[in-house]
Amino acid sequence: VCTGVMMHGYGLVKQLCAELKDFMRKHNFSSIDDFKG
């Protein structure tokens, strides 16, 4: 992530957050705790 930000700028963080939210919606996760197995 750090290298990505260095190479592509801070906008990458917004993109990563948006993609994480989309993944969570698709898999019915409501919080990060839901990732625990």
Gaussian input, Z-matrix of N, CA and C with variables (Angstrom, degrees):
# hf/3-21g

backbone

0 1
 N
 C     1     B1
 C     2     B2     1     A1
 N     3     B3     2     A2     1     D1
 C     4     B4     3     A3     2     D2
 C     5     B5     4     A4     3     D3
 N     6     B6     5     A5     4     D4
 C     7     B7     6     A6     5     D5
 C     8     B8     7     A7     6     D6
 N     9     B9     8     A8     7     D7
 C    10    B10     9     A9     8     D8
 C    11    B11    10    A10     9     D9
 N    12    B12    11    A11    10    D10
 C    13    B13    12    A12    11    D11
 C    14    B14    13    A13    12    D12
 N    15    B15    14    A14    13    D13
 C    16    B16    15    A15    14    D14
 C    17    B17    16    A16    15    D15
 N    18    B18    17    A17    16    D16
 C    19    B19    18    A18    17    D17
 C    20    B20    19    A19    18    D18
 N    21    B21    20    A20    19    D19
 C    22    B22    21    A21    20    D20
 C    23    B23    22    A22    21    D21
 N    24    B24    23    A23    22    D22
 C    25    B25    24    A24    23    D23
 C    26    B26    25    A25    24    D24
 N    27    B27    26    A26    25    D25
 C    28    B28    27    A27    26    D26
 C    29    B29    28    A28    27    D27
 N    30    B30    29    A29    28    D28
 C    31    B31    30    A30    29    D29
 C    32    B32    31    A31    30    D30
 N    33    B33    32    A32    31    D31
 C    34    B34    33    A33    32    D32
 C    35    B35    34    A34    33    D33
 N    36    B36    35    A35    34    D34
 C    37    B37    36    A36    35    D35
 C    38    B38    37    A37    36    D36
 N    39    B39    38    A38    37    D37
 C    40    B40    39    A39    38    D38
 C    41    B41    40    A40    39    D39
 N    42    B42    41    A41    40    D40
 C    43    B43    42    A42    41    D41
 C    44    B44    43    A43    42    D42
 N    45    B45    44    A44    43    D43
 C    46    B46    45    A45    44    D44
 C    47    B47    46    A46    45    D45
 N    48    B48    47    A47    46    D46
 C    49    B49    48    A48    47    D47
 C    50    B50    49    A49    48    D48
 N    51    B51    50    A50    49    D49
 C    52    B52    51    A51    50    D50
 C    53    B53    52    A52    51    D51
 N    54    B54    53    A53    52    D52
 C    55    B55    54    A54    53    D53
 C    56    B56    55    A55    54    D54
 N    57    B57    56    A56    55    D55
 C    58    B58    57    A57    56    D56
 C    59    B59    58    A58    57    D57
 N    60    B60    59    A59    58    D58
 C    61    B61    60    A60    59    D59
 C    62    B62    61    A61    60    D60
 N    63    B63    62    A62    61    D61
 C    64    B64    63    A63    62    D62
 C    65    B65    64    A64    63    D63
 N    66    B66    65    A65    64    D64
 C    67    B67    66    A66    65    D65
 C    68    B68    67    A67    66    D66
 N    69    B69    68    A68    67    D67
 C    70    B70    69    A69    68    D68
 C    71    B71    70    A70    69    D69
 N    72    B72    71    A71    70    D70
 C    73    B73    72    A72    71    D71
 C    74    B74    73    A73    72    D72
 N    75    B75    74    A74    73    D73
 C    76    B76    75    A75    74    D74
 C    77    B77    76    A76    75    D75
 N    78    B78    77    A77    76    D76
 C    79    B79    78    A78    77    D77
 C    80    B80    79    A79    78    D78
 N    81    B81    80    A80    79    D79
 C    82    B82    81    A81    80    D80
 C    83    B83    82    A82    81    D81
 N    84    B84    83    A83    82    D82
 C    85    B85    84    A84    83    D83
 C    86    B86    85    A85    84    D84
 N    87    B87    86    A86    85    D85
 C    88    B88    87    A87    86    D86
 C    89    B89    88    A88    87    D87
 N    90    B90    89    A89    88    D88
 C    91    B91    90    A90    89    D89
 C    92    B92    91    A91    90    D90
 N    93    B93    92    A92    91    D91
 C    94    B94    93    A93    92    D92
 C    95    B95    94    A94    93    D93
 N    96    B96    95    A95    94    D94
 C    97    B97    96    A96    95    D95
 C    98    B98    97    A97    96    D96
 N    99    B99    98    A98    97    D97
 C   100   B100    99    A99    98    D98
 C   101   B101   100   A100    99    D99
 N   102   B102   101   A101   100   D100
 C   103   B103   102   A102   101   D101
 C   104   B104   103   A103   102   D102
 N   105   B105   104   A104   103   D103
 C   106   B106   105   A105   104   D104
 C   107   B107   106   A106   105   D105
 N   108   B108   107   A107   106   D106
 C   109   B109   108   A108   107   D107
 C   110   B110   109   A109   108   D108

   B1=1.4522
   B2=1.5237
   B3=1.3242
   B4=1.4752
   B5=1.5205
   B6=1.3290
   B7=1.4574
   B8=1.5222
   B9=1.3288
   B10=1.4619
   B11=1.5122
   B12=1.3290
   B13=1.4649
   B14=1.5231
   B15=1.3234
   B16=1.4673
   B17=1.5297
   B18=1.3269
   B19=1.4619
   B20=1.5298
   B21=1.3411
   B22=1.4634
   B23=1.5225
   B24=1.3176
   B25=1.4565
   B26=1.5205
   B27=1.3282
   B28=1.4611
   B29=1.5250
   B30=1.3086
   B31=1.4620
   B32=1.5200
   B33=1.3174
   B34=1.4613
   B35=1.5217
   B36=1.3198
   B37=1.4630
   B38=1.5266
   B39=1.3187
   B40=1.4730
   B41=1.5214
   B42=1.3246
   B43=1.4626
   B44=1.5276
   B45=1.3224
   B46=1.4620
   B47=1.5222
   B48=1.3134
   B49=1.4737
   B50=1.5229
   B51=1.3150
   B52=1.4646
   B53=1.5245
   B54=1.3294
   B55=1.4595
   B56=1.5264
   B57=1.3185
   B58=1.4595
   B59=1.5271
   B60=1.3302
   B61=1.4688
   B62=1.5246
   B63=1.3280
   B64=1.4612
   B65=1.5253
   B66=1.3233
   B67=1.4649
   B68=1.5210
   B69=1.3322
   B70=1.4651
   B71=1.5281
   B72=1.3256
   B73=1.4675
   B74=1.5283
   B75=1.3382
   B76=1.4649
   B77=1.5238
   B78=1.3281
   B79=1.4629
   B80=1.5311
   B81=1.3280
   B82=1.4731
   B83=1.5270
   B84=1.3159
   B85=1.4605
   B86=1.5257
   B87=1.3228
   B88=1.4621
   B89=1.5227
   B90=1.3398
   B91=1.4639
   B92=1.5245
   B93=1.3109
   B94=1.4624
   B95=1.5297
   B96=1.3203
   B97=1.4700
   B98=1.5284
   B99=1.3226
   B100=1.4622
   B101=1.5288
   B102=1.3212
   B103=1.4589
   B104=1.5274
   B105=1.3109
   B106=1.4659
   B107=1.5198
   B108=1.3338
   B109=1.4623
   B110=1.4866
   A1=110.08
   A2=116.61
   A3=119.54
   A4=111.37
   A5=116.70
   A6=119.85
   A7=110.23
   A8=116.28
   A9=120.12
   A10=111.84
   A11=117.15
   A12=121.27
   A13=110.09
   A14=116.68
   A15=119.77
   A16=110.69
   A17=116.65
   A18=120.30
   A19=113.15
   A20=117.30
   A21=120.33
   A22=114.21
   A23=117.66
   A24=121.10
   A25=112.69
   A26=114.55
   A27=121.52
   A28=113.08
   A29=117.24
   A30=119.86
   A31=112.41
   A32=116.12
   A33=120.83
   A34=111.18
   A35=117.51
   A36=121.34
   A37=110.04
   A38=117.38
   A39=120.64
   A40=110.63
   A41=116.18
   A42=120.70
   A43=110.55
   A44=117.57
   A45=121.03
   A46=111.44
   A47=117.00
   A48=120.97
   A49=110.63
   A50=116.84
   A51=120.65
   A52=110.75
   A53=116.61
   A54=120.19
   A55=111.32
   A56=117.42
   A57=120.91
   A58=110.40
   A59=116.95
   A60=120.36
   A61=110.77
   A62=117.03
   A63=121.29
   A64=110.74
   A65=117.02
   A66=121.92
   A67=110.33
   A68=116.04
   A69=120.51
   A70=110.83
   A71=117.65
   A72=120.75
   A73=110.80
   A74=116.07
   A75=120.81
   A76=112.09
   A77=116.94
   A78=121.00
   A79=112.81
   A80=115.67
   A81=122.09
   A82=113.39
   A83=116.44
   A84=121.80
   A85=107.35
   A86=116.42
   A87=118.94
   A88=112.29
   A89=116.63
   A90=120.38
   A91=109.31
   A92=116.06
   A93=121.05
   A94=110.50
   A95=117.48
   A96=120.98
   A97=111.92
   A98=117.93
   A99=121.30
   A100=112.54
   A101=118.17
   A102=121.32
   A103=111.92
   A104=116.68
   A105=120.50
   A106=109.44
   A107=115.61
   A108=120.20
   A109=115.37
   D1=-44.00
   D2=-177.82
   D3=-61.46
   D4=-44.20
   D5=179.26
   D6=-64.80
   D7=-39.52
   D8=178.03
   D9=-59.52
   D10=-42.96
   D11=178.35
   D12=-65.42
   D13=-40.93
   D14=179.37
   D15=-62.79
   D16=-38.00
   D17=-176.15
   D18=-85.30
   D19=-32.04
   D20=-171.74
   D21=-118.79
   D22=-4.68
   D23=177.79
   D24=90.98
   D25=171.84
   D26=-175.35
   D27=-68.88
   D28=-17.39
   D29=176.58
   D30=-59.60
   D31=-23.74
   D32=178.15
   D33=-60.78
   D34=-34.86
   D35=-179.38
   D36=-63.52
   D37=-41.71
   D38=177.42
   D39=-61.70
   D40=-41.92
   D41=179.18
   D42=-63.85
   D43=-45.06
   D44=179.26
   D45=-61.55
   D46=-41.97
   D47=178.78
   D48=-64.05
   D49=-42.36
   D50=179.61
   D51=-63.57
   D52=-41.59
   D53=179.49
   D54=-68.31
   D55=-36.67
   D56=176.98
   D57=-65.10
   D58=-43.72
   D59=178.01
   D60=-61.22
   D61=-41.23
   D62=178.84
   D63=-63.19
   D64=-44.71
   D65=177.58
   D66=-59.46
   D67=-44.43
   D68=-178.71
   D69=-63.81
   D70=-40.71
   D71=178.29
   D72=-62.76
   D73=-45.14
   D74=-177.77
   D75=-63.43
   D76=-30.11
   D77=-176.76
   D78=-105.68
   D79=14.20
   D80=177.69
   D81=56.29
   D82=38.49
   D83=174.54
   D84=-93.03
   D85=132.73
   D86=179.64
   D87=-105.43
   D88=-13.43
   D89=178.56
   D90=-154.37
   D91=167.98
   D92=177.82
   D93=-62.12
   D94=-30.42
   D95=178.31
   D96=-59.13
   D97=-26.00
   D98=179.52
   D99=-67.45
   D100=-15.03
   D101=178.28
   D102=-74.15
   D103=-19.93
   D104=-178.79
   D105=-68.90
   D106=136.39
   D107=-177.77
   D108=-91.32

